């Protein structure tokens, strides 16, 4: 079959049928591309102009909203985070995304119809249909995923950040009590293994991690509190360490006018110990923390010392070797909690390094792409009284903190003797650490910078590898 014909003058010209087929094919693909870039434009040019005008107006409105939000994000990031965590707006946004997905799919299918598929033949029809089908699947998948992510975030914030009491910063800082605990049948009550206070500058995001030993004795309580009435000379009963305050208060809940006597009593004790007024608390279940790390693909840690896996009520089943490593949730958990073949002070330092690594390595992209897994793990991991209304504040502070050096101070020997603590000295150390974080160079040159730390071995190289260096550091990035 010949597609070229000879004219009366002896020349040739293209087959009109073939040229028409190519034009129809290009038109079909062009209509699809127009619908992808400007939904409704295909209908405006080739089909129902009224539908096209409505679709274009909706699309332009969406683009205008996105542009305004982008401009607001540059001017006031906290406002954007507030909108992104508002329950009513999240619900509305979810349904709008579903509506956009369905509407866009309908327009793409209609663009395929407008491309006159019956007039296409062979490969042209197959390519056009496949192209339109890919657009349908792609746009629907993206928008439905976005709607699902919004729904997950809304449910997660509702479940975890259920408190409605907002606390203003004290002396320009937010002070949050962070407690890590393991639940198990062999434990009497809930005793936090990890106790830290994150003190964060409300403007700059500069943060200080204050580590408190779980075995701190003779813990004081504020005047007028139930615990002060029961223990006027400090928490001095047999086996009564700081991490036992929660258990004691919960066991004597009838003495308290509180829904959470253990946590409230612990917060009272921490305030009296540190001299800081606490805004909120976050209770972290360590197994949930392990799942969170797995949800974001692990965490990269500079392992300072060979650390045992297991050995707490069970045989040692392996080791995390020293060096740069990407740890799974289980290994990161053991690195943070193991005290076999080392001690509590080493463990406190390693915990700070894990927290510092999470702050540095988590980013919005990881959070969004793993929202479902993060929500599942966090719901099992986190119990807090931070209200939903303050989430925008802490999201903004988290990004600021990420770009700042995080300093630390821990109330550990030889600076503080846990068996008979000098609480006046403790409060000075905390105050000095906060002032240092805020840039007081004179303080930095004094007690905070010159206090000595114990080391595992002798020698400069061993000292550099000692994880306890993180217990007292002006920059955890350098110490970890």
C-alpha positions in Angstrom: 0.0 0.0 0.0 1.5 3.3 -1.1 1.0 6.5 1.1 2.5 8.9 -1.4 0.8 9.9 -4.6 2.2 11.4 -7.9 0.8 14.7 -9.0 0.2 15.7 -12.6 3.5 17.6 -12.6 5.5 14.5 -11.5 5.9 15.5 -7.8 4.7 13.7 -4.7 2.6 14.7 -1.7 1.8 13.1 1.7 -1.2 10.9 2.2 -4.0 13.1 3.5 -5.4 10.3 5.6 -2.1 9.8 7.4 -1.7 13.5 8.0 -5.2 13.7 9.5 -4.5 10.8 11.8 -1.4 12.4 13.2 -3.3 15.7 13.7 -6.0 13.9 15.6 -3.4 12.0 17.7 -1.6 15.3 18.6 -4.9 16.9 19.4 -5.8 14.1 21.8 -2.5 14.3 23.6 -2.7 18.1 23.7 -6.1 18.1 25.3 -4.8 15.7 28.0 -1.8 17.9 28.7 -4.0 21.0 28.9 -6.2 19.3 31.5 -3.2 18.3 33.5 -1.8 21.9 33.5 -5.1 23.8 33.6 -8.1 21.6 34.5 -11.1 22.8 32.4 -9.0 24.3 29.5 -9.8 21.3 27.2 -13.5 21.7 27.8 -13.2 25.5 27.2 -11.6 24.9 23.9 -13.3 21.8 22.6 -16.3 20.9 24.8 -18.7 22.3 27.3 -17.5 25.8 27.8 -19.6 26.4 31.0 -17.9 23.3 32.6 -14.5 24.6 31.4 -15.1 28.1 32.9 -16.2 26.7 36.3 -13.2 24.2 36.4 -10.7 27.0 35.5 -12.1 29.3 38.1 -11.8 26.6 40.8 -8.2 25.8 39.7 -7.2 29.5 39.7 -8.7 29.8 43.2 -6.7 26.8 44.4 -3.5 28.4 42.9 -4.3 31.7 44.5 -4.8 30.0 47.9 -1.5 28.2 47.6 0.3 31.4 46.6 -1.2 33.3 49.6 -0.2 30.4 51.9 3.3 30.4 50.5 3.6 34.2 51.0 2.3 33.8 54.6 4.8 31.0 55.2 7.6 33.4 54.4 6.2 36.1 56.7 4.7 34.1 59.6 5.6 30.4 59.8 3.7 29.9 63.0 0.5 31.1 61.4 0.8 28.4 58.7 1.5 25.7 61.3 -1.6 26.9 63.2 -3.7 26.6 60.1 -2.2 23.2 59.3 -3.1 21.8 62.8 -6.6 23.4 63.0 -9.1 20.5 63.3 -11.9 22.3 61.3 -9.5 23.3 58.5 -8.0 19.9 58.3 -11.4 18.3 58.0 -12.4 20.8 55.3 -9.1 20.4 53.5 -9.5 16.6 53.4 -12.9 16.8 51.7 -11.7 19.5 49.3 -8.8 17.3 48.3 -11.2 14.4 47.7 -13.4 16.7 45.7 -10.5 18.0 43.6 -9.4 14.4 42.9 -12.8 13.3 41.7 -13.3 16.5 39.6 -9.9 16.2 38.0 -10.4 12.6 37.1 -13.7 13.4 35.5 -12.1 16.2 33.5 -9.3 13.9 32.3 -11.8 11.3 31.2 -13.8 13.9 29.4 -10.6 15.2 27.7 -10.1 11.7 26.4 -13.6 11.7 25.0 -13.0 15.1 23.4 -10.0 13.7 21.7 -12.4 11.5 19.6 -10.9 8.1 20.5 -13.1 6.4 17.9 -11.3 8.3 15.1 -7.9 7.1 16.4 -6.4 3.9 15.1 -3.9 1.3 16.2 -0.9 2.6 18.2 -2.4 6.1 18.4 -5.4 4.9 20.3 -3.4 2.7 22.6 -0.9 5.5 23.4 -3.7 8.1 24.0 -5.7 5.7 26.3 -2.6 4.8 28.2 -1.5 8.4 28.6 -5.0 9.5 29.9 -5.1 6.4 32.2 -1.7 7.3 33.7 -2.9 10.9 34.3 -6.1 9.6 36.0 -4.1 7.2 38.3 -1.4 9.8 39.0 -3.5 12.7 39.9 -6.0 10.6 41.9 -3.2 8.9 43.8 -1.5 12.1 44.7 -4.6 13.9 45.9 -6.1 10.9 47.7 -2.7 10.4 49.4 -2.8 14.0 50.5 -6.3 13.6 51.8 -5.3 10.5 53.7 -2.3 12.3 55.2 -4.5 15.2 56.3 -7.0 12.7 57.9 -4.2 10.8 59.7 -2.7 14.0 61.0 -6.1 15.2 62.2 -6.8 12.0 64.1 -3.3 11.8 65.5 -3.4 15.4 66.9 -6.8 14.8 68.3 -5.7 11.6 70.1 -2.3 12.8 71.4 -2.7 16.5 71.9 -6.1 16.4 73.6 -5.3 18.9 76.4 -6.9 22.3 76.2 -4.8 24.2 78.7 -2.3 26.5 77.2 0.8 27.5 79.2 2.7 30.7 78.4 6.5 30.8 78.4 8.3 31.5 81.7 11.0 34.1 81.6 11.0 33.8 77.8 11.4 30.0 77.8 9.3 26.9 77.4 10.4 24.2 79.8 9.1 20.7 78.9 9.7 17.6 81.1 10.6 14.6 79.0 10.3 11.2 80.6 11.1 7.9 79.0 9.7 4.7 80.5 9.5 1.0 79.7 6.3 -0.9 80.7 6.6 -4.5 81.7 5.2 -7.2 84.0 8.4 -7.2 86.1 8.0 -3.6 87.0 6.3 -2.2 90.1 4.4 0.9 88.9 5.8 3.2 86.2 9.3 4.4 87.0 10.8 6.6 84.3 14.3 5.4 83.2 15.0 8.7 81.5 14.3 12.1 83.0 15.2 15.3 81.1 14.0 18.9 80.9 14.2 20.6 77.5 14.4 24.4 78.2 13.8 26.2 74.9 14.1 29.9 74.2 10.7 31.0 73.0 12.2 33.4 70.4 15.4 31.8 69.1 14.7 28.1 69.7 18.1 27.7 71.5 17.7 24.7 73.7 19.3 23.2 76.8 18.8 19.6 77.8 18.9 19.1 81.5 19.5 15.5 82.6 18.3 14.3 86.0 19.6 11.0 87.4 16.8 8.6 88.1 18.4 7.7 91.4 18.6 11.2 92.8 17.8 11.0 96.5 16.2 13.3 99.1 14.2 15.0 96.3 12.5 18.2 97.7 9.0 19.3 97.0 7.4 22.8 96.9 5.7 24.3 99.9 2.0 23.6 100.1 2.2 20.4 98.0 0.9 17.1 99.1 4.3 15.5 98.7 5.9 18.2 101.0 3.3 17.4 103.6 4.2 13.7 103.4 8.0 14.3 103.1 8.9 17.6 104.7 12.6 16.7 104.6 12.6 15.5 101.1 11.8 12.1 99.5 13.7 10.2 102.1 11.9 6.8 102.4 13.6 3.5 101.7 14.3 3.2 97.9 12.7 6.5 97.3 14.6 8.0 94.3 13.4 10.6 91.9 12.0 8.0 89.5 9.8 6.6 92.3 7.9 9.8 92.9 5.5 8.9 90.1 4.8 5.5 91.5 4.4 6.7 95.1 1.9 9.4 94.2 -0.1 7.0 92.0 -0.2 4.5 94.8 -1.6 7.2 97.1 -3.9 8.9 94.6 -6.5 9.5 97.3 -4.3 12.2 98.8 -4.3 14.2 95.6 -6.9 16.3 93.8 -5.5 15.4 90.4 -6.3 13.1 87.5 -2.5 12.4 87.1 -1.1 12.5 90.6 2.2 10.8 89.7 3.1 13.1 86.8 2.0 16.2 88.8 4.1 15.2 91.8 7.1 14.5 89.5 6.7 17.9 87.9 6.6 19.6 91.3 9.8 17.8 92.3 11.5 18.7 89.0 10.6 22.4 89.5 11.9 22.4 93.0 15.1 20.7 92.0 15.9 22.8 88.9 14.3 26.2 89.8 12.5 26.1 86.5 8.8 26.5 86.1 7.6 23.7 83.8 5.1 24.3 81.0 4.4 20.8 79.8 5.4 17.2 80.1 5.8 14.4 77.5 5.9 10.8 78.6 7.6 8.6 76.0 7.2 4.8 75.9 10.5 3.5 74.8 9.0 0.7 72.7 7.0 3.3 70.8 10.1 5.4 70.4 11.8 2.4 68.7 8.8 2.2 66.3 9.1 5.9 65.6 12.7 5.5 64.6 11.9 2.6 62.3 9.0 4.7 60.8 11.5 7.3 59.6 14.1 4.8 58.3 16.5 4.7 61.3 18.8 7.2 62.9 22.5 7.8 62.2 24.6 7.9 65.4 28.3 8.2 66.2 28.4 5.3 68.6 31.0 6.3 71.2 31.4 3.0 73.0 30.7 -0.7 72.4 27.2 -1.1 73.9 25.5 -4.3 74.9 22.1 -5.4 73.6 20.1 -7.1 76.3 21.5 -8.0 79.7 18.8 -6.2 81.7 17.0 -9.2 83.2 18.1 -11.3 80.2 21.4 -12.5 78.6 23.4 -10.2 76.4 22.4 -11.1 72.8 24.9 -8.9 70.9 26.7 -5.5 70.8 26.4 -2.2 69.0 30.0 -1.6 67.9 31.6 1.8 68.1 31.7 4.0 65.0 29.4 5.8 62.6 26.3 3.7 62.4 22.7 3.9 61.1 20.7 2.3 63.9 17.3 0.6 63.6 14.7 1.4 66.2 15.6 -1.6 68.4 19.3 -0.9 68.3 18.8 2.9 68.9 16.6 1.9 71.9 19.4 -0.3 73.3 22.0 2.3 72.7 19.9 4.8 74.7 18.9 2.5 77.6 21.7 -0.1 78.1 23.7 0.2 81.3 25.3 -3.2 81.2 29.1 -3.0 81.1 28.9 0.8 81.6 26.8 3.0 84.0 23.9 5.4 84.3 26.0 8.4 83.5 27.1 6.9 80.2 23.5 6.0 79.5 22.3 9.6 80.2 24.9 10.9 77.7 23.9 8.4 75.1 20.2 9.4 75.5 21.0 13.0 74.8 22.9 12.0 71.7 20.0 10.0 70.4 17.6 12.9 71.0 20.0 15.3 69.4 20.3 13.0 66.3 16.5 12.8 66.0 16.2 16.6 66.1 18.8 17.0 63.4 17.7 14.3 61.1 13.9 14.6 61.2 12.6 16.9 58.4 9.2 17.8 57.1 9.6 15.6 54.0 10.3 12.5 56.1 7.3 13.3 58.4 4.9 13.8 55.5 6.0 10.7 53.6 5.8 8.5 56.7 2.8 10.1 58.4 0.8 7.0 58.9 3.7 5.0 60.5 4.7 8.0 62.6 1.1 8.5 63.8 0.8 4.8 64.7 4.1 4.7 66.6 3.6 8.1 68.2 0.1 7.3 69.5 1.6 4.3 71.3 4.7 6.2 72.3 3.5 9.6 73.5 1.4 10.9 76.4 1.5 14.6 76.8 -0.4 17.7 78.1 0.8 19.9 75.2 -2.4 21.2 73.8 -3.3 21.2 70.1 -3.5 25.0 70.2 0.3 25.2 71.0 1.4 22.7 68.3 2.2 25.5 65.9 4.5 27.1 68.5 6.4 23.9 69.0 6.6 23.0 65.3 8.1 26.4 64.6 10.5 26.1 67.6 11.6 22.6 66.4 12.7 24.1 63.1 14.6 26.9 64.9 16.2 24.4 67.3 17.3 22.2 64.4 19.5 25.0 63.2 20.9 25.9 66.6 23.5 24.1 68.8 21.8 22.2 71.6 23.6 22.4 74.9 23.3 20.1 77.9 23.9 19.9 81.6 23.4 16.7 83.7 23.3 16.5 87.5 25.8 13.7 87.7 28.9 12.8 89.8 31.4 14.2 90.4 29.6 17.6 90.0 26.6 16.4 91.9 26.6 13.5 94.4 23.2 11.8 93.8 23.1 10.2 97.3 23.2 13.6 99.0 22.6 16.3 96.4 23.4 20.0 96.9 20.2 21.4 95.4 21.4 25.0 95.6 24.3 24.0 93.4 21.9 22.2 91.1 19.9 25.3 90.6 23.0 27.3 89.9 24.2 24.8 87.4 20.8 24.9 85.6 20.7 28.7 85.7 24.3 28.9 84.3 23.5 26.5 81.5 20.5 28.5 80.5 22.4 31.7 80.5 25.2 30.2 78.5 22.7 29.0 75.9 21.4 32.5 75.6 25.0 33.8 75.0 26.3 34.9 78.4 30.1 34.5 77.6 31.2 35.3 81.2 29.1 32.4 82.5 30.5 30.2 79.8 34.0 30.9 81.1 33.1 30.0 84.7 31.7 27.0 86.4 29.7 25.6 83.4 32.8 25.4 81.2 35.3 24.3 83.7 33.5 21.5 85.6 35.3 18.1 85.1 33.6 15.0 83.9 34.6 11.4 84.7 35.9 9.4 81.8 35.8 5.7 81.1 39.5 5.3 80.4 42.6 7.4 80.7 44.1 9.2 77.7 42.9 11.8 75.3 41.5 9.4 72.8 39.5 7.6 75.4 38.1 10.9 76.7 37.0 11.9 73.2 35.0 8.7 72.9 33.4 8.9 76.3 29.6 9.3 75.8 29.4 11.0 79.2 30.9 14.1 77.6 27.3 14.7 76.3 26.2 15.2 79.8 27.8 18.6 79.9 28.2 20.3 76.6 27.8 23.6 74.9 27.0 21.8 71.6 25.8 18.2 71.5 26.8 18.0 67.8 30.4 18.1 68.9 30.1 15.9 71.9 28.0 13.3 70.2 
